[in-house]
Amino acid sequence: MDANIGAYAQAAVFVGAAIAMALGTVGPAIAQGMIGAKSCENVGKYPESYSRIRMMMIISMALVETCALYVLLITIMVISKMG
């Protein structure tokens, strides 16, 4: 019976990690889509400032992506604590 409890705990950790990854990447995914859409819209309006818009888009995407990377690192740490 005790062996099953350990297996259930490990399964709960994996399910929790999967849920954390799913919920933790929804926000950055939506934000990146909005950043891309707005930058394309602004390039269409102001084609002469394409290089500045592109640079700001790349910086913004990098900042948003760090949130998803933090979620990944925390999830890996949680899984590794179980083992």
C-alpha positions, 0 to 999 in steps of 0.5 A, spaced: 500 500 500 505 504 501 508 503 494 502 506 491 502 512 495 509 514 493 506 512 485 500 517 486 504 522 489 509 522 483 503 522 479 500 528 482 507 532 482 507 530 474 500 533 473 501 539 477 507 540 473 503 540 467 498 544 469 503 549 471 506 549 464 499 550 461 497 556 465 504 559 465 504 559 458 497 562 456 499 569 458 505 569 454 502 566 448 497 571 448 501 577 449 506 575 444 500 575 439 498 581 441 505 584 440 506 581 433 499 584 431 500 591 434 507 591 431 504 589 424 499 594 424 504 600 426 509 598 420 503 598 416 501 605 418 508 608 419 513 604 414 518 609 414 519 607 422 520 599 420 527 598 424 525 602 430 518 598 431 522 591 429 527 593 435 522 594 440 518 588 438 524 584 439 525 587 445 518 586 448 518 579 445 524 577 449 521 580 455 515 576 455 518 570 453 522 570 460 516 569 464 515 562 460 522 560 461 521 562 469 515 557 469 519 552 465 525 552 470 520 552 476 516 546 473 523 543 472 525 544 479 518 541 482 519 535 478 526 534 480 525 535 488 520 529 487 526 524 484 
